[in-house]
Amino acid sequence: MTATPQPGPSGPPRPADQPSGPARPGDRPSGPARPAEQPESLADLLGGRRGAVDATAPPVAFAVGWLATGHSLLGGVAAAVLAGTAVALWRLRRGHRPRSVLIGLLAVSVAALIALRTGRAADFFLVQVVSNAASALAWIVSVVVRWPLLGVLVGVALRQRGRWRRDPALLRAYARGSWVWAATYVLRVAVFVPLYLGDQVVALVVARVALSWPLVAAALAGSWVVVRRSLPAGHPGLRHPVTAPRT
């Protein structure tokens, strides 16, 4: 498209900026075409897939070690801790924040200690069951109290603080999108609990992998669609909350 002529410092557009005549169908624009601005997705803002993939390595290693050593709990725990340590070192080399890396490694270590303490292989997944139940409750409560966690996370990513809450349309959109995430945690709990109670270690690993990054990717895409469709026509988007001036 042809750039809009800009006025000079003291008057009308310069002659070089003015078109020489009506454009013909075969003519190309005289200036470089401006790429259409694409709205950012929640995946761009929040990421999530990489962390979900990293989180599946220790459970898979636990199952492999447990099976390879004839259902030895020590073999499974050793394999999981080694995998968790390898993931932590790799993430540190990639420049991830040490705190988030240590939290991931701590979760693996706690899961391993619980399993060793109880002597039950399925208890390696107890941390996952409890954390998903707590997450489901947190997402639901956040919507009820009008602090939807999706808005909190995006607001932090965009450094908006609480400005997004003063935009009624954005607040409503984030609340609807948060229900998508709440549903993912409810689904995990509904799948994990029966398998955990039935000591289905291999099935727990399969469910853990299937409901990690594929589910996260689906939640990112689904909540993004919900948020975009919930915003009214003409809304400037997530980066530009429409807030009424304070009086």
C-alpha positions, 0 to 999 in steps of 0.5 A: 500500500502507498504510504500516506503523504506527510506534510512538510515542516511548513506546508503541504506535502512535498512534490516527491510525496505526491502521486503523479497520477491515478494508480493503474492496476499493474502499478506497484506501490512506490514505498515499501509495504508495511507488514500487517500487525498481527495480534500477539497470542497468549502463547507468545506472551506466556509460553508454557510449552517448553516448561510442560515438556521439561516437566514430563522428563522426570516422570518418564524417567521414573517409570523407565527406571522402575520397570528396568530394575524389576519394579525397584522403587530406588531405581525409579527414584534414582532415574527421576532425580538424574533426569530432573538434575539434567533438565535443571542444568540444561535450563540454567545453561539456556539462561532460565531463572535459577529460582524457577529451575530450583523449584522444578528440581525441588518438586522432583526431589519431594516426589522422590522422598514421598515415594521412598517414605511410603514405599509405594511407587504411585506416591511419586505422583502424589505431588502432581495430584495435589498440585493440580487440585490446588491449581483448579481451586485457585483458578476457579476462586480467582474468577469468583473474586474478579481477579482472574489468574489469566489476567494476572499472568498476562498483566505481569508479562505486559507489566500492566500491574492492575490496569487491565482490571479497570477495563470491564471488557478485558476483565470479562474476557480474562474471566472467561479465558480463565475458565478454560485453564480451570477446566484443564486442571479439573480434567487432570484431577479427574484422570489422575485420582482413579489411576493413583488410587489404583496404583497404575504407575505406567498409566499415570506416566502416560496420562502425565505426558498426554495431559502436559504439553498437548493440554497446555497447547490446547489451553493456550489456543482455546483461552486465546480464542475465548479472550479475543471473541469476548472483546468488543469490536474495536477494542485495542487489544491486551496491551492497551486496556481501555480505562476511564480517567480517574476523577 
